[in-house]
Amino acid sequence: MKPTRDLLFAAGALLTPAVQASDSPEQTQPATPERPNILFILADDMGYGDLSCYGNPYIRTPNIDRLARTGTSFTQAYAGSGISSPSRCALMTGKNSGNTRIRDNFCYEGGIEGKKVSSRGDTILVRRANLLPEDTTLGTVLSTAGYRTCLVNKWHLDGYDPGSAPNHRGFDEFYGWTISTVYSNDPYYYPYYRFAGDSLICIRENAHDAHVRHNTEITTDDAIAFIHRNRNRPFFLFVGYDAPHEPYNIDDTSWYDEHGEWSLNTKRYASLVTHMDYNIGRLLGTLDRLGLRENTLVIFASDNGAAVMAPVSELNCHAGLKGHKGQLYEGGIKVPLIVNQPGRVPARQLTNQVYFPDFMPTLAALTGSEDAVVPDTDGMDISPLFFGGEADTDRRYLYWEFPGKQRAVRYGDWKCVTVRKGAPLELYNIAEDPREEHDLAAEHPQLVKQLDEVMHRMHKPSVNYPIPEDFAAKRK
């Protein structure tokens, strides 16, 4: 243990940089507890079991733990997909991955071609889809309600179209990196280039591959500056951290150096999570110092489960769940979800089944934007669950797919899933078998048939993601 480091955790809420307050000339009525600011924090590739408050015995996350202890945490919350782009698309548009614009990190047809560096270091050509001007995002909807909207760091919905950055898809402000400008986040975690709106700026401290300002800190600084500028008006701030996405790149591993038996990779992974937690403490401290905490709803989640490269055996990142990032088993899509607002959100743990498409109708209802042009969604308003109420979330179908490859549906206690093209459907009773160890498909063939029909109905055709049958029909 390191007493100095642990004291920093406790004081983390106070360690915010001095930011010059410069209010926007456009003044509106400040947020209130009933119509709060919204701070949405999204981790990247963080497993369901990576947080201390979700049972991890190794990784220290005191600030997130405090959010869970004094707020509401969900034990059956699901991401929009098993990987980043479709999951974030479901979150931003309120549509499931059988109905979204972006259904996989790469599209099968159409889209825009661009370069990607493979895990082997090769540069390959791939095609990606991107959000279009007609796609309504959370930024679009909350802006119509008078909220100042900002997305910081990771977007991952621009494909290779520079014109599809967040500030062109509903957000007033954007600070971070895009897929279309690959070097805007290179090297990962210690970037030299970064966008401020459409301007590409330099992080001069990181010039010549210097590791001075970690991207988690840069992201937090940008978010804190936005809060200062908009403290007198309602705001929606989306903070998309990179942590703990691979490569596990952080120089300071002092939180875990006492674990001599851990590999450096394991120490870095745990440190990325703890370092993110420390910076979340800085965000919360800013809200406290500015007197905004009671007027701000804080939401924390992860975009999907832990990756294959995560130190699962050492840290239990998946909490014993089957599968990993890129799969529709529980380990790929089940994520932590915490909501917190002092005086309004009670301290409790819920088992309600909720998922990313729910946030569009939920945040619209919370901000009074449901009267605006909110598109049909695949989610439901779960805001009553945030404030001590009830919502019947479990008698509906939650659906996911990687078109033509994997698909899954959850209804009540049951989950029907396949993660291999052409493989038979598997059936699990998640209430009794949360680790998906006992396939009951042979015992309940009629139920499998019914859920198969539901999944076919929930899939909507897409020009970018034609299923294999479409390919076959075209080539006959």
Secondary structure, 3 states (H helix, E strand, C coil): CCHHHHHHHHHHHHCCCCCCCCCCCCCCCCCCCCCCEEEEEEECCCCCCCCHHHCCCCCCCHHHHHHHHCCEEEEEEECCCCCHHHHHHHHHHCCCCCCCCCCCCCCCCCCEEEEEECCCCCEEEEEECCCCCCCCCHHHHHHHCCCEEEEEEECCCCCCCHHHCHHHCCCCEEEEECCCCHHHHCCCCCCCEEEECCEEEECHHHHHHCCCCCHHHHHHHHHHHHHHHCCCCCEEEEEECCCCCCCCCCCCCHHHCCCCCCCHHHHHHHHHHHHHHHHHHHHHHHHHHCCCHHHEEEEEEECCCCCCCCCHHHHCCCCCCCCCCCCCCHHHHEEEEEEECCCCCCCEEECCCEEHHHHHHHHHHHHCCCCCCCCCCCCCCCHHHHCCCCCCCCCCCEEEEECCCEEEEEECCEEEEECCCCCCCEEEECCCCCCCCCCCCCCCHHHHHHHHHHHHHHCCCCCCCCCHHHHHHHHC
